[in-house]
Amino acid sequence: MPTDISPDEIERSHRWHAVECNNLAWQLSDLASRTHRQDEEMLDAAHASAFHWARVGNELHAARARLLLGHVHAALGLGQTAFAYAQQSFDFLVAHAPADWEAAFAHAVLAHAAFAAGEKSLHRQYHARAQALGKAIADPEEREIFFRTFPLIPGP
């Protein structure tokens, strides 16, 4: 292993990879349909983002990484893992007064994970709340981002 890489460079690299992998996973998750290879890439990117945030992030970064993992696992029909990741993220986020867009996404991802896990009542509950929270997002750009993703989550 090279010894001429400074701790600051390593940290910057982890941050860069965390952000890039996060963005790639969200971009792929927003596709109406994906190839098998894109599904694999989406899952790999979400896990890679979580890995890199674990090296340089804080608890909020970890919660957001779990939110993405919940969303991606739900999109792939992996209900039990999706629900576990989404619930962990949701619990942290709602306990820390999230921004309006983040609260909407936390509810939406939990609804998606509940759907994938076959939890119909929870799915209905969180889907309705996510929709209401999404409509209340103050920033038009953040609201547009939310409603680009939300329609891909199965409704009740």
C-alpha positions, 0 to 999 in steps of 0.5 A: 500500500502506498505510504505517500497518501495523506489521511486528508486525501484518504478522507476526501476520497471516501467522501467523493466515493460516498457522494458519487455512489449515492448519486448513482444509486438514486439515479438508477432507482429513479428509472421506471425500468432497469436491466438486471445489470442496472439492478446490480449496479444500483445495489452495489452503489448503495452499499458502496456509498454506505461503506464510504460514509461509514469511514468519514460520515456522521450519524446523519450520513449513516441514516441517509445511507440506510435510507438509500439501502432501504429504498434500493432493497425495496425496489429489488423486492428484498422486503425484509432487508429493505424494511430493516434498513428503512426502519433504522433510518426512519427511527433516527431521522424522525428523532432528529427533526429532519428537514421537510424533504427528508421527512417525506423521503423517510416516510416514502422509503418506509412505505416502499419497504413495507410494501416489499415486506408484505406489510399492507397496513404499514404500507398504506399508512406511510404511503399516505403520510409520505404523499402529504409530507411531499406536497408540503415540501417548501422548496419547489426543487426539493419537492420536484425531486421527491415527486420524481421518486415517489410515483415509483413507489407502489401505491395502496 
